[in-house]
């Protein structure tokens, strides 16, 4: 599993450059911060060989001629003069480089995606590591912001871990889960849709404003719900679906499917992030084994929005069979099914299980119980509750209604990645937000890849031979070797190969690239 976070970006005090140009400066700043230099002193280019963004998991491909341009992510982006134009249409000459992509030494990717800087975390095998390496991305973004602030000639840039500018634009926080291709996609849709419609009560990030432009007065549980318009579909930036059908496995296609989840919020609170990944992984395991609950909403898109708008958790939602359920009812149904499923296969046993499964089940039950009795008691764990609790204090102190613009500014400041500015970090520093992973382990994850996936191989290649890596992707690393005429492309399609256990001696024993490649070929 892994995360993708598109950060909100703003350069206060200047309107000279648009978000795309500013995002290139974030990537370049982190390159300078880490002294990361790929082949010929440039950026690590992304290997698009196996990219196929128009392949649909339902068994067909969208014709390229009818695809929205935002879907064509299988080619190197080119920043044109029009994309760095001033507000008045004039193009400003700038000596600042336009850097679009980095593959990092921790196995992650930092790049420009849809006019936002995006951090895509390395592949991990459990939800605690998902939280750790996702949070490491926030430190990567912070390091870039700090570097930019100290660089003459480049405007100061602020980054926000949120999902909307409250002016009708939303940007993504995506999750990815690898699962067997043998599981029928219709079973995935049936099993996941009710879960996703109601999952936000645990992992929503909270938002001031209703509607895509935030003009409606009020507070809601999620940042993303109002932007979804379909139950199933291929798009990610238009006609957003609850279940995304993009079929890009980034692995051996005959064996694996990568489920691309676009419905989640960007989380700063570790408990919300942990539950987002952990509960979804368990539901997918139930779907794989045919033990997921069976229910269907009458209108999943309408129910998704209704759940988000119901922060008091009082509403009932219509099912296809004519009955009504609350969001809590649905989550308890999934939790009880997960408990039975894990008990039958032993994965939740304290002595023989993996440890993470028992932790997910226990935290899931704790959170649902508290949501059913006193949701505000979770202000130290769940992000939307923590934000709501803070906003209510401001509202009480200053007698503010929900449409007071100051509340929108507080919402924005919550997600500022700078610890001295971000309100989330203020609460964290005062011990009012629960931690699941330590600051030291997150800092280490900025530079060190996970040990138990192919991300270890990718990250170590960047660390050891970065100047010779001309390209990389999730399933490849491409080397330029001075004495060879052809580029050397190493395929990494098996996600559980290339681990520390399998390759550490290879790296440690072959510090020269030629020797390393020779040993790798044996």
RARATA-V332226 format. One record per residue. N is the residue number from 0. RES is the residue in one small letter. PHI is phi in whole degrees, 0 to 359 (* if undefined). NEAR is the number of other ideal C-beta (glycine too) atoms within 12 Angstrom. D_CENTER is the distance of its C-alpha to the mean C-alpha in whole Angstrom. Layout:
BEGIN
N_RES_PHI_NEAR_D_CENTER / N_RES_PHI_NEAR_D_CENTER
END
This chain:
BEGIN
0_x_*_43_10 / 1_x_191_46_7 / 2_x_237_45_3 / 3_x_232_40_3 / 4_x_235_45_4 / 5_x_266_40_8 / 6_x_275_45_10 / 7_x_295_41_13 / 8_x_228_42_16 / 9_x_207_31_20 / 10_x_248_25_23 / 11_x_295_17_25 / 12_x_87_11_29 / 13_x_217_19_29 / 14_x_237_17_28 / 15_x_285_22_29 / 16_x_235_31_26 / 17_x_273_30_23 / 18_x_295_33_19 / 19_x_295_29_19 / 20_x_296_38_22 / 21_x_300_41_21 / 22_x_294_43_17 / 23_x_297_40_19 / 24_x_288_40_21 / 25_x_295_54_18 / 26_x_297_48_17 / 27_x_297_37_21 / 28_x_298_36_21 / 29_x_289_44_19 / 30_x_301_36_21 / 31_x_292_25_24 / 32_x_297_28_23 / 33_x_261_29_23 / 34_x_57_17_25 / 35_x_285_35_23 / 36_x_228_22_26 / 37_x_271_33_25 / 38_x_305_28_28 / 39_x_62_15_31 / 40_x_78_16_29 / 41_x_252_24_26 / 42_x_278_36_23 / 43_x_282_44_21 / 44_x_281_30_21 / 45_x_278_37_19 / 46_x_272_31_20 / 47_x_267_24_20 / 48_x_306_24_23 / 49_x_259_27_21 / 50_x_281_25_19 / 51_x_209_26_20 / 52_x_290_32_18 / 53_x_261_27_21 / 54_x_286_29_21 / 55_x_253_26_21 / 56_x_297_35_21 / 57_x_277_22_24 / 58_x_113_13_26 / 59_x_216_13_26 / 60_x_238_22_25 / 61_x_287_24_25 / 62_x_300_13_27 / 63_x_299_16_26 / 64_x_292_11_29 / 65_x_254_13_27 / 66_x_286_24_24 / 67_x_293_21_22 / 68_x_306_16_22 / 69_x_293_22_18 / 70_x_275_32_18 / 71_x_273_23_19 / 72_x_261_32_17 / 73_x_256_22_19 / 74_x_216_18_21 / 75_x_297_20_21 / 76_x_292_29_21 / 77_x_238_14_24 / 78_x_272_30_24 / 79_x_268_13_27 / 80_x_301_18_30 / 81_x_296_14_29 / 82_x_280_23_25 / 83_x_242_28_27 / 84_x_289_21_30 / 85_x_287_19_31 / 86_x_304_13_31 / 87_x_274_9_34 / 88_x_100_11_34 / 89_x_285_13_35 / 90_x_261_19_33 / 91_x_271_21_33 / 92_x_284_12_34 / 93_x_218_22_32 / 94_x_277_12_32 / 95_x_293_27_28 / 96_x_290_21_27 / 97_x_252_28_24 / 98_x_255_33_21 / 99_x_255_34_19 / 100_x_206_40_17 / 101_x_221_43_17 / 102_x_254_46_16 / 103_x_266_46_16 / 104_x_293_37_19 / 105_x_266_45_16 / 106_x_90_47_15 / 107_x_273_47_12 / 108_x_234_43_12 / 109_x_237_49_12 / 110_x_202_41_13 / 111_x_262_39_14 / 112_x_224_35_13 / 113_x_52_31_15 / 114_x_69_30_16 / 115_x_229_41_13 / 116_x_287_49_12 / 117_x_236_40_9 / 118_x_251_49_8 / 119_x_252_43_7 / 120_x_289_44_8 / 121_x_290_50_11 / 122_x_291_45_12 / 123_x_227_41_13 / 124_x_246_30_15 / 125_x_208_32_15 / 126_x_290_41_13 / 127_x_294_35_14 / 128_x_292_39_13 / 129_x_299_44_9 / 130_x_297_43_10 / 131_x_297_40_12 / 132_x_283_48_10 / 133_x_290_48_7 / 134_x_295_44_10 / 135_x_299_43_12 / 136_x_296_46_10 / 137_x_295_44_11 / 138_x_289_38_14 / 139_x_298_46_14 / 140_x_298_45_14 / 141_x_296_37_17 / 142_x_299_32_19 / 143_x_294_44_18 / 144_x_299_39_19 / 145_x_298_25_22 / 146_x_295_26_24 / 147_x_298_35_24 / 148_x_299_25_26 / 149_x_262_16_28 / 150_x_254_23_29 / 151_x_297_11_32 / 152_x_88_16_31 / 153_x_246_28_28 / 154_x_297_28_27 / 155_x_299_26_25 / 156_x_235_42_21 / 157_x_252_34_19 / 158_x_240_47_15 / 159_x_230_42_14 / 160_x_268_48_10 / 161_x_219_45_11 / 162_x_228_44_11 / 163_x_203_39_14 / 164_x_268_29_18 / 165_x_58_31_20 / 166_x_232_17_22 / 167_x_80_15_20 / 168_x_251_26_17 / 169_x_236_36_14 / 170_x_228_39_11 / 171_x_269_40_7 / 172_x_230_48_4 / 173_x_256_37_4 / 174_x_244_42_5 / 175_x_226_38_8 / 176_x_228_41_11 / 177_x_271_35_14 / 178_x_213_34_18 / 179_x_294_24_21 / 180_x_292_22_22 / 181_x_293_15_25 / 182_x_286_28_24 / 183_x_302_19_25 / 184_x_296_27_22 / 185_x_296_17_24 / 186_x_289_27_24 / 187_x_297_38_20 / 188_x_299_29_20 / 189_x_295_28_23 / 190_x_282_37_22 / 191_x_271_45_18 / 192_x_302_41_19 / 193_x_297_37_21 / 194_x_295_49_18 / 195_x_293_48_16 / 196_x_300_41_18 / 197_x_247_47_19 / 198_x_299_46_16 / 199_x_298_49_15 / 200_x_295_49_18 / 201_x_255_51_16 / 202_x_233_50_13 / 203_x_293_47_13 / 204_x_265_42_13 / 205_x_79_48_16 / 206_x_205_47_18 / 207_x_275_43_21 / 208_x_107_36_23 / 209_x_242_28_23 / 210_x_89_23_23 / 211_x_298_26_21 / 212_x_268_18_23 / 213_x_69_32_23 / 214_x_283_18_26 / 215_x_287_20_27 / 216_x_279_19_28 / 217_x_145_28_26 / 218_x_236_39_23 / 219_x_225_42_21 / 220_x_287_43_18 / 221_x_240_48_15 / 222_x_270_47_14 / 223_x_254_44_13 / 224_x_304_45_16 / 225_x_291_36_19 / 226_x_261_38_17 / 227_x_261_41_17 / 228_x_230_25_20 / 229_x_216_26_21 / 230_x_276_29_20 / 231_x_221_30_20 / 232_x_179_29_19 / 233_x_270_35_18 / 234_x_287_32_17 / 235_x_235_38_13 / 236_x_243_32_15 / 237_x_227_21_18 / 238_x_44_22_19 / 239_x_301_34_16 / 240_x_259_34_16 / 241_x_296_40_16 / 242_x_247_39_16 / 243_x_271_42_14 / 244_x_253_37_17 / 245_x_303_37_16 / 246_x_246_30_17 / 247_x_240_34_16 / 248_x_290_30_16 / 249_x_53_43_16 / 250_x_194_34_19 / 251_x_299_22_22 / 252_x_296_19_22 / 253_x_290_12_25 / 254_x_259_18_24 / 255_x_237_28_20 / 256_x_237_34_18 / 257_x_261_40_14 / 258_x_279_40_13 / 259_x_262_39_10 / 260_x_257_41_9 / 261_x_248_38_8 / 262_x_267_48_10 / 263_x_278_44_8 / 264_x_269_47_8 / 265_x_282_48_7 / 266_x_253_48_9 / 267_x_264_45_11 / 268_x_292_44_14 / 269_x_292_37_13 / 270_x_295_40_15 / 271_x_300_46_13 / 272_x_294_49_10 / 273_x_300_41_12 / 274_x_292_48_14 / 275_x_304_46_11 / 276_x_284_46_10 / 277_x_293_46_14 / 278_x_291_50_15 / 279_x_296_39_14 / 280_x_298_41_15 / 281_x_293_45_18 / 282_x_296_43_18 / 283_x_298_35_18 / 284_x_295_35_20 / 285_x_296_37_23 / 286_x_298_38_22 / 287_x_301_27_23 / 288_x_256_24_26 / 289_x_73_17_27 / 290_x_246_25_27 / 291_x_287_32_25 / 292_x_301_30_26 / 293_x_243_21_28 / 294_x_202_30_28 / 295_x_211_26_27 / 296_x_285_34_26 / 297_x_296_23_29 / 298_x_216_21_26 / 299_x_295_36_23 / 300_x_293_30_22 / 301_x_296_23_24 / 302_x_292_36_23 / 303_x_303_41_20 / 304_x_291_33_21 / 305_x_296_34_24 / 306_x_298_45_22 / 307_x_296_43_20 / 308_x_280_32_23 / 309_x_258_31_25 / 310_x_287_35_24 / 311_x_274_21_27 / 312_x_57_36_26 / 313_x_254_16_30 / 314_x_279_24_29 / 315_x_251_21_30 / 316_x_235_35_28 / 317_x_286_21_30 / 318_x_266_26_30 / 319_x_296_19_31 / 320_x_274_12_34 / 321_x_94_10_35 / 322_x_273_16_34 / 323_x_237_19_32 / 324_x_221_30_29 / 325_x_269_28_27 / 326_x_299_43_24 / 327_x_296_32_25 / 328_x_304_29_27 / 329_x_295_41_24 / 330_x_295_37_22 / 331_x_296_26_25 / 332_x_300_27_26 / 333_x_291_45_23 / 334_x_297_38_23 / 335_x_296_23_27 / 336_x_295_32_27 / 337_x_294_40_24 / 338_x_300_27_27 / 339_x_295_21_29 / 340_x_298_29_27 / 341_x_288_35_26 / 342_x_295_19_30 / 343_x_289_17_31 / 344_x_255_21_29 / 345_x_80_15_30 / 346_x_289_29_26 / 347_x_262_30_26 / 348_x_291_16_29 / 349_x_298_16_29 / 350_x_265_10_32 / 351_x_256_14_31 / 352_x_279_20_27 / 353_x_273_26_24 / 354_x_88_20_24 / 355_x_290_31_20 / 356_x_297_32_21 / 357_x_298_26_24 / 358_x_294_29_22 / 359_x_296_40_19 / 360_x_298_35_22 / 361_x_294_26_24 / 362_x_292_36_21 / 363_x_302_45_21 / 364_x_294_25_24 / 365_x_301_24_25 / 366_x_290_40_22 / 367_x_295_35_24 / 368_x_299_20_27 / 369_x_292_25_27 / 370_x_297_37_25 / 371_x_279_22_28 / 372_x_246_14_31 / 373_x_210_15_29 / 374_x_305_32_26 / 375_x_290_24_26 / 376_x_291_18_27 / 377_x_263_36_23 / 378_x_296_28_23 / 379_x_266_26_22 / 380_x_231_34_19 / 381_x_268_46_17 / 382_x_293_50_16 / 383_x_294_48_17 / 384_x_289_40_21 / 385_x_299_38_20 / 386_x_293_44_20 / 387_x_300_34_23 / 388_x_300_32_25 / 389_x_293_33_25 / 390_x_297_37_25 / 391_x_296_24_28 / 392_x_295_20_30 / 393_x_295_27_30 / 394_x_297_22_31 / 395_x_292_12_34 / 396_x_295_12_35 / 397_x_252_14_35 / 398_x_55_9_36 / 399_x_262_22_33 / 400_x_275_17_32 / 401_x_294_28_29 / 402_x_267_18_30 / 403_x_290_21_30 / 404_x_299_18_28 / 405_x_295_20_28 / 406_x_292_32_26 / 407_x_297_30_23 / 408_x_291_21_24 / 409_x_295_35_23 / 410_x_302_39_20 / 411_x_296_35_19 / 412_x_293_31_20 / 413_x_306_42_18 / 414_x_265_45_15 / 415_x_298_33_17 / 416_x_283_40_15 / 417_x_281_28_19 / 418_x_301_21_20 / 419_x_280_15_24 / 420_x_243_23_22 / 421_x_292_32_19 / 422_x_290_37_21 / 423_x_302_41_18 / 424_x_292_28_19 / 425_x_298_22_23 / 426_x_295_28_23 / 427_x_299_26_21 / 428_x_296_15_24 / 429_x_266_14_26 / 430_x_73_10_25 / 431_x_262_21_24 / 432_x_235_33_21 / 433_x_287_27_20 / 434_x_257_26_19 / 435_x_247_32_18 / 436_x_231_27_17 / 437_x_279_15_20 / 438_x_300_21_19 / 439_x_296_15_21 / 440_x_290_23_19 / 441_x_291_32_16 / 442_x_300_21_18 / 443_x_298_22_19 / 444_x_290_38_16 / 445_x_298_36_16 / 446_x_242_28_18 / 447_x_251_28_19 / 448_x_279_41_17 / 449_x_302_39_17 / 450_x_276_30_20 / 451_x_249_26_20 / 452_x_222_39_18 / 453_x_297_41_19 / 454_x_301_46_16 / 455_x_298_37_19 / 456_x_298_45_22 / 457_x_298_46_19 / 458_x_295_44_19 / 459_x_293_41_23 / 460_x_298_41_24 / 461_x_294_43_22 / 462_x_296_26_24 / 463_x_273_30_27 / 464_x_228_38_28 / 465_x_307_33_25 / 466_x_294_23_28 / 467_x_255_32_29 / 468_x_271_44_25 / 469_x_268_32_25 / 470_x_196_34_22 / 471_x_198_48_20 / 472_x_205_34_17 / 473_x_296_40_15 / 474_x_239_37_19 / 475_x_195_33_21 / 476_x_223_46_23 / 477_x_245_33_25 / 478_x_250_33_28 / 479_x_251_27_31 / 480_x_253_25_34 / 481_x_308_16_37 / 482_x_275_14_40 / 483_x_247_15_38 / 484_x_280_8_38 / 485_x_254_12_35 / 486_x_293_23_32 / 487_x_252_29_31 / 488_x_258_25_27 / 489_x_258_32_26 / 490_x_280_25_24 / 491_x_230_37_22 / 492_x_282_28_21 / 493_x_265_23_22 / 494_x_296_35_18 / 495_x_258_26_21 / 496_x_255_26_23 / 497_x_77_38_23 / 498_x_282_31_22 / 499_x_300_25_24 / 500_x_300_16_27 / 501_x_272_21_28 / 502_x_233_32_27 / 503_x_299_20_28 / 504_x_297_15_32 / 505_x_299_28_31 / 506_x_290_30_30 / 507_x_295_15_32 / 508_x_269_16_35 / 509_x_223_23_35 / 510_x_289_15_34 / 511_x_265_17_35 / 512_x_300_28_33 / 513_x_300_19_36 / 514_x_294_19_37 / 515_x_299_30_33 / 516_x_293_29_33 / 517_x_295_17_36 / 518_x_294_18_35 / 519_x_295_29_32 / 520_x_283_12_34 / 521_x_287_10_37
END
